[in-house]
Amino acid sequence: MMRACTVDELPPGESVRIPGPAPIAVFNADGELYAIDDTCSHQDASLAEGWLEGCFVECPLHAALFDLRTGMPSCLPAKKPVRTYAVLVEDGVVYVHADNADNAEGQEDAA
């Protein structure tokens, strides 16, 4: 598991980026926590810098929209999904299960 931040550091409507070889973006969508690959599948842009709209994030570069629950794009120009990761909250700290290589449908929230 990778530590992302504390719950207090991620208020609703905000995101954090976990740097690394494959950066991960963690979002608080109205109290639900989601983690996806940070890099847009269309072009090299950080999804953590995008705009959060419900359970969707809009890429800041070309406005591709990704579903935080599934990683699937819902409009062009993105055609490929991004990976999703399970999220766990323990003792006020947000963790991401970054070792799962396949899409992890249904993130955990043990808050």
Buried (B, 14 or more C-beta within 10 A) or exposed (E): BBEBBEBEEBEEEBBBBBEEEEBBBBBBBEEBBBBBBBBBBBEEBBBBBBBBEEBBBBBBBBBBBBBBBBBBBEEEBBEEBBBBBBBBBEEEBBBBBBEEEEBBEEBEBEE
